[in-house]
Amino acid sequence: MTPGAVDVVVVGAGAAGLAAAIFAARAAPQATIVALDGARKIGAKILVAGGGRCNVTNATVTPADFWGGSRNVIRRVLAAFPASRAAAFFRQLGVELHEEEHGKLFPNSNRAQDVLDALLGEARRRGVRLRTERRVLAIERKGADLPTGAAAQPDVGSQADADTRIAADPRAIAGPHARGSAGFLVRTSAESFEARLVVLATGGRSLPRTGSDGAGYAFAQALGHGLRPTTPALAPLELDGDFHAPLSGVSHEVEIRVAAPPARAVRLRGALLWTHFGVSGPVALNASRHWHGALLEGRAVTVTANLLPNDDFDSAERRLLETASQQPRRAIAGFLARSLPSRVAGAALRRLGIETALPLAHLGRDARRALVHNLLAWPLPVRDSRGYRYAEATAGGVPLDEIDPATMESRRCPGLFLVGEILDVDGRIGGFNFQWAWSSGFVCGGGLARRLSHPDGAGV
């Protein structure tokens, strides 16, 4: 195959890859940009997001909504293209957004397909060449004097494609080539491309049925990057025991505490959904990356839920005593049902050996205090998460200190850019991971345009 010469190859045409390609094409309209994707149809992860409605972003996005690498880097990237600009961008593409609970912004049509169609339409209007069923097999740095064995695939775990092979010698990289020559050779299952610049937008390992398999980590490592170990993030949690199963389908507000000494305990508040396998809902999904992270670091970890998130011990006990004084014959289950779903209240009382019909006046001091303590720190015996198959994001990835936050260009391999989930950034549920895709894609687009204008790096 004779390679086709282009200015930019974007590897991965998901949210971040499409954003990078679109913004690069807007900033450098004469550039030839190709976006490659291994799937037959682009955008599977966009289509399944938000229950098929696509939570495009959030009304309020701050660095505190993200975990992973440097907050300063995250802050700089978000500031370049904040949520307000993302909303305006989609409005410009004909996708009006509306706000729902917790600031989530969805398309007015409630159709993820409209979001994807708008992105694909804009990419085509800007001249981006979209190539599907083009699985990237190798990325080679042109002109590198490769040592023996340099084409071997790094060990990135079982999620990476065993056939992926990458050739690169980061030590031989001297900088971008002059216009007209190629800095990289990108080989796919169908054709090859000589590209001056390459963008890695391959995502992580979450939702592998959408095409995410972690292969991009191998490309990044072979081109000189490190890798923070990856784990599922935003994944439902599986619990030991049988407390949860009868409560399947019940949802209520809690505060989850993830404790893994010597690190400070993480506290997260939100809706918890009991399921047949354990717990889900926003707060459990947000907690999953912290549970996985503690295990990854070899720390013992415990997870508890405050079932009375508006109370501490003193206020909860005071309310119970006051009610017992005013309504001594009131059943304990009825009292708890004011703060908890009745099914949860009944299950908790039975687990603690307290009769649900017991009058408040008959609840002894020790039993009362034990009840309050347990309700404020109900054990969630996490066995595992449901893994990458159900995770909405990936924690870990390429360290943020290895990219330039002003351009998203690699500090290890000039001419290589990285965006989206491949980086060590994961946001909480609520549209934040999409916002990271739009923001990093925007910054990358500008960085690509400047690099194309200044191939020697001057002025970048």
C-alpha positions in Angstrom: 0.0 0.0 0.0 1.2 3.5 -0.9 0.7 5.7 2.1 -1.4 8.8 1.7 0.3 12.0 2.9 -1.9 14.2 5.2 -1.3 16.9 7.7 -3.1 15.4 10.7 -4.3 11.9 11.6 -6.7 11.7 14.5 -6.7 8.1 15.9 -10.2 7.6 17.4 -13.3 9.5 16.2 -15.2 9.6 19.5 -16.2 12.8 21.3 -12.6 14.1 21.9 -11.3 13.0 18.5 -14.2 14.6 16.6 -13.7 17.8 18.7 -10.0 17.9 18.0 -10.5 17.4 14.3 -13.3 20.0 14.0 -11.4 22.7 15.9 -8.2 22.0 14.0 -10.1 22.3 10.7 -11.7 25.5 11.8 -8.3 27.0 12.8 -6.4 25.6 9.9 -8.9 25.3 7.0 -6.2 24.4 4.4 -5.0 21.4 6.5 -5.8 17.8 5.4 -7.2 16.1 8.4 -8.1 12.4 8.6 -10.0 10.9 11.5 -9.8 7.1 11.8 -12.0 4.8 13.7 -12.0 1.0 13.9 -15.8 0.8 14.2 -18.1 0.5 11.2 -20.2 3.3 12.7 -18.7 6.3 14.5 -19.9 7.5 18.0 -21.1 4.4 19.8 -20.2 5.8 23.2 -22.0 9.1 22.4 -25.1 7.2 21.5 -25.3 5.2 24.7 -24.5 8.1 27.0 -27.1 9.4 29.3 -29.5 6.5 28.6 -29.4 7.4 24.9 -30.0 11.1 25.5 -26.3 12.2 25.9 -25.5 14.4 28.9 -23.5 16.8 26.8 -22.0 18.8 29.7 -22.9 20.5 33.0 -24.0 24.0 33.7 -21.2 24.3 36.3 -17.9 22.6 35.7 -14.8 23.1 37.9 -11.5 21.2 38.4 -13.0 19.9 41.6 -15.4 17.8 39.5 -12.4 15.7 38.3 -9.9 13.2 39.7 -6.6 12.0 38.4 -3.7 14.2 37.5 -2.7 17.8 38.1 -5.7 20.1 39.1 -3.7 23.0 37.6 -3.5 21.3 34.2 -7.2 20.4 34.3 -8.0 24.0 35.3 -6.1 25.4 32.3 -7.7 23.1 29.8 -11.2 23.7 31.1 -10.7 27.5 31.2 -9.8 27.5 27.5 -13.2 26.1 26.6 -15.6 26.2 29.5 -19.1 24.6 29.6 -20.7 27.9 28.5 -18.6 27.8 25.3 -19.4 24.1 24.8 -23.2 24.9 25.0 -22.7 27.8 22.6 -20.8 25.5 20.2 -23.6 22.9 20.1 -26.2 25.7 19.8 -24.2 26.9 16.7 -24.5 23.4 15.3 -28.2 23.4 15.8 -28.4 21.4 19.0 -30.1 23.4 21.8 -29.5 22.2 25.3 -31.7 22.3 28.4 -30.8 22.0 32.1 -32.0 19.2 34.3 -31.3 18.1 37.9 -27.8 18.7 39.2 -27.0 21.0 36.3 -26.9 18.3 33.6 -27.3 19.7 30.1 -29.1 17.5 27.5 -30.2 18.2 23.9 -33.8 19.5 23.8 -34.6 16.6 21.5 -33.4 14.1 24.2 -31.7 12.3 21.4 -28.0 11.4 21.5 -28.2 10.8 17.8 -28.7 14.5 17.2 -25.5 15.3 19.1 -23.5 12.8 17.0 -25.1 13.9 13.8 -24.2 17.6 14.5 -20.6 16.6 15.2 -20.3 14.5 12.1 -22.0 17.1 10.0 -19.6 19.8 11.2 -16.6 17.6 10.6 -17.6 16.9 7.1 -18.4 20.6 6.4 -14.9 21.5 7.6 -13.4 19.0 5.3 -12.4 16.4 7.8 -12.0 13.0 6.2 -13.8 10.4 8.3 -12.6 6.8 7.8 -14.4 4.0 9.5 -13.4 0.4 9.8 -9.8 1.6 10.0 -8.3 0.0 13.0 -4.9 1.4 13.7 -2.3 -1.3 14.0 0.9 0.7 14.3 2.2 4.2 14.7 5.8 4.7 13.6 7.9 7.8 14.1 9.4 8.5 10.6 13.1 8.8 10.4 13.8 7.1 13.7 16.8 4.7 13.9 14.9 1.9 15.6 16.8 -0.5 17.9 16.2 -4.2 17.7 12.8 -5.1 19.2 11.4 -1.6 19.0 8.3 -2.8 17.3 7.2 -5.0 20.1 4.0 -4.1 21.8 4.3 -2.8 25.4 2.4 -4.7 28.1 -0.8 -2.7 28.7 -3.0 -5.5 30.0 -5.5 -7.9 28.6 -7.7 -5.2 27.2 -5.2 -4.3 24.6 -5.4 -6.0 21.2 -2.7 -8.7 21.1 -2.1 -7.9 17.4 -1.3 -4.2 18.0 2.4 -3.5 17.3 4.0 -0.1 17.5 7.4 1.0 16.3 9.0 4.1 17.9 12.2 5.3 19.5 11.5 8.4 21.6 15.2 9.1 22.0 15.5 9.6 18.2 12.8 12.2 18.0 14.3 15.6 17.1 11.1 17.5 16.4 8.5 18.0 13.7 9.5 17.6 10.1 9.2 20.5 7.6 6.0 20.9 5.6 5.8 18.3 2.8 7.4 15.5 4.7 5.8 13.2 7.3 6.5 12.9 10.9 4.6 9.7 11.4 3.5 6.6 9.6 0.1 5.4 10.7 -0.8 1.9 9.6 -4.4 0.7 9.7 -6.1 -2.5 8.8 -7.0 -1.1 5.4 -4.4 1.6 4.4 -1.6 3.7 5.7 -1.0 7.4 6.2 2.0 9.6 6.4 1.1 12.4 8.8 2.9 15.4 10.0 1.0 15.3 13.3 -0.9 12.6 15.1 -3.7 12.9 17.7 -4.3 10.0 20.1 -8.0 10.1 21.0 -8.5 6.4 21.5 -10.4 6.7 24.8 -9.8 4.3 27.7 -11.1 0.8 28.5 -14.7 1.6 29.6 -17.6 0.1 27.7 -15.5 -2.1 25.5 -18.6 -3.0 23.4 -18.3 0.5 22.0 -14.8 -0.2 20.7 -12.7 0.9 23.7 -10.0 -1.7 24.2 -7.0 0.3 25.7 -4.9 0.0 22.6 -4.1 3.7 22.6 -2.1 3.2 25.8 0.3 1.0 23.9 0.8 3.6 21.2 1.4 6.3 23.8 3.9 4.1 25.8 5.9 3.1 22.7 6.1 6.8 21.7 7.7 7.6 25.0 4.9 8.1 27.5 4.4 6.7 31.0 1.1 5.3 32.1 -0.8 5.6 35.4 -2.3 2.2 36.1 -5.9 2.1 34.9 -9.1 1.0 36.7 -12.8 1.2 36.0 -14.5 4.5 37.0 -18.2 5.3 37.2 -19.0 1.6 37.6 -21.7 0.0 39.7 -20.5 -1.8 42.9 -21.1 -5.4 43.7 -21.8 -6.2 47.4 -21.3 -9.3 49.5 -24.2 -10.5 51.6 -27.9 -10.4 51.0 -29.1 -7.1 52.5 -29.2 -5.3 49.1 -31.2 -7.8 47.0 -34.7 -7.3 48.6 -34.2 -3.5 48.2 -33.6 -3.7 44.4 -35.1 -0.7 42.7 -35.1 1.6 45.8 -33.3 4.9 45.4 -32.5 7.6 48.0 -30.0 10.2 49.1 -27.0 9.1 51.0 -23.4 10.1 51.8 -20.8 7.4 50.9 -17.5 7.3 52.8 -14.6 5.5 51.2 -11.9 5.0 53.9 -8.4 3.6 53.0 -5.8 4.8 55.6 -3.4 6.5 55.6 -5.1 8.6 52.9 -7.9 10.9 54.0 -11.4 9.4 53.6 -13.4 10.4 50.6 -16.9 11.5 51.2 -19.4 11.7 48.3 -23.1 12.6 48.4 -25.8 11.7 46.0 -28.5 9.2 45.0 -27.9 5.6 45.8 -29.8 2.9 43.9 -30.0 -0.6 45.5 -29.8 -3.4 42.9 -29.9 -7.2 42.8 -26.1 -7.2 42.7 -25.3 -4.4 45.0 -25.5 -0.6 44.5 -25.6 1.8 41.6 -26.7 5.4 41.2 -24.6 8.5 40.9 -23.0 8.3 44.3 -22.0 4.7 44.0 -20.6 5.2 40.5 -18.5 8.2 41.7 -17.2 6.1 44.6 -16.0 3.2 42.4 -12.8 4.9 41.2 -11.8 5.6 44.8 -12.4 1.9 45.9 -10.4 0.6 42.9 -7.7 3.2 43.5 -7.2 2.1 47.1 -7.0 -1.6 46.1 -4.5 -0.7 43.3 -2.3 0.9 45.9 -2.5 -2.1 48.3 -4.5 -0.2 50.9 -7.3 -1.8 52.9 -10.5 -0.1 52.1 -14.0 0.1 53.7 -17.1 1.7 52.3 -20.0 2.9 54.4 -23.1 4.9 53.7 -24.7 7.5 55.9 -28.4 6.7 55.4 -29.3 10.0 57.1 -27.1 12.4 55.2 -28.6 15.5 56.7 -27.7 14.3 60.2 -24.7 13.7 62.4 -24.9 11.5 65.6 -26.1 14.3 67.9 -28.8 15.7 65.6 -30.1 12.2 64.7 -30.3 11.1 68.3 -31.9 14.4 69.4 -34.6 14.0 66.8 -35.3 10.5 68.0 -35.5 11.5 71.6 -37.7 14.5 70.9 -40.1 12.3 68.9 -40.1 9.6 71.6 -41.0 12.3 74.2 -43.8 13.7 72.1 -45.1 10.5 70.6 -44.0 7.6 72.8 -46.2 5.1 71.2 -45.0 5.8 67.7 -43.4 2.8 66.0 -39.7 3.0 65.3 -40.3 2.1 61.6 -42.7 4.9 61.2 -40.3 7.4 62.7 -37.5 6.3 60.3 -39.8 6.3 57.3 -39.8 10.1 57.6 -36.1 10.1 56.6 -35.7 6.8 54.7 -37.7 4.8 52.2 -39.9 2.5 54.3 -38.3 -0.7 52.7 -34.8 0.5 53.7 -35.9 1.4 57.2 -37.6 -1.9 57.7 -34.6 -3.9 56.3 -32.2 -2.0 58.5 -34.2 -2.5 61.7 -34.6 -6.3 60.9 -30.8 -6.6 60.3 -30.2 -4.9 63.7 -32.7 -7.2 65.4 -35.1 -4.4 66.3 -38.9 -5.0 65.9 -40.3 -2.6 63.3 -43.4 -2.1 65.4 -41.4 -1.3 68.6 -42.7 1.9 70.2 -40.1 4.6 70.5 -40.5 4.8 74.2 -39.4 1.2 74.5 -36.1 1.7 72.7 -33.4 1.5 75.3 -30.4 3.8 75.4 -27.9 1.3 74.1 -30.2 0.1 71.3 -31.0 3.7 70.4 -27.3 4.7 70.1 -26.4 1.5 68.2 -29.2 2.2 65.8 -28.0 5.8 65.1 -24.4 4.7 64.8 -25.3 2.1 62.2 -27.6 4.4 60.2 -24.8 6.9 60.0 -22.2 4.3 58.8 -24.1 1.5 57.2 -21.5 -1.0 55.9 -21.4 -1.6 52.1 -19.3 -4.7 51.8 -17.9 -4.1 48.3 -16.7 -7.2 46.6 -15.9 -5.6 43.3 -17.2 -3.2 40.7 -19.0 -4.4 37.6 -15.8 -3.7 35.7 -15.0 -2.0 32.4 -18.0 -3.6 30.8 -20.3 -1.3 32.7 -18.0 1.5 33.6 -18.7 4.9 32.0 -15.1 6.1 32.3 -11.5 5.0 32.9 -9.4 6.2 35.8 -5.6 6.5 35.1 -3.9 6.8 31.8 -1.2 9.1 30.4 0.1 11.5 33.1 -0.9 15.1 32.6 2.6 16.4 33.3 3.6 14.7 30.0 1.5 17.0 27.9 1.5 20.8 27.3 -1.8 22.1 28.7 -1.6 25.0 26.2 -1.7 22.8 23.2 -2.3 19.1 24.4 1.0 18.3 22.6 3.2 15.6 24.1 6.3 16.7 26.0 7.8 13.3 25.2 7.1 13.1 21.5 6.9 16.3 19.5 4.1 16.2 16.9 2.0 13.8 19.0 -1.1 15.2 20.7 -3.3 13.5 23.3 -6.9 14.2 24.2 -9.9 12.9 26.2 -10.0 9.7 28.2 -6.6 8.4 27.3 -5.2 11.0 29.8 -5.1 10.6 33.5 -8.4 12.5 34.1 -11.8 11.2 35.0 -14.8 13.3 36.0 -17.7 12.5 38.2 -21.0 11.6 36.6 -23.1 14.5 35.2 -21.6 15.5 31.8 -18.1 16.2 33.1 -16.2 13.6 31.1 -17.8 14.9 27.9 -16.8 18.4 28.9 -13.2 17.2 29.2 -13.5 15.8 25.7 -14.7 19.1 24.3 -12.2 21.2 26.2 -9.2 19.0 25.5 -10.3 18.7 21.8 -10.6 22.5 21.5 -7.1 23.1 23.0 -5.7 20.4 20.8 -7.3 21.9 17.7 -5.6 25.2 18.3 -2.3 23.5 19.1 -2.4 21.5 15.8 -3.1 24.7 13.9 -0.2 26.5 15.5 2.1 23.5 14.9 1.1 23.4 11.2 1.8 27.1 10.9 5.2 26.8 12.6 6.6 23.3 11.8 9.9 24.0 13.6 7.9 24.8 16.8 8.6 28.6 16.6 5.7 30.7 17.8 4.0 27.7 19.4 
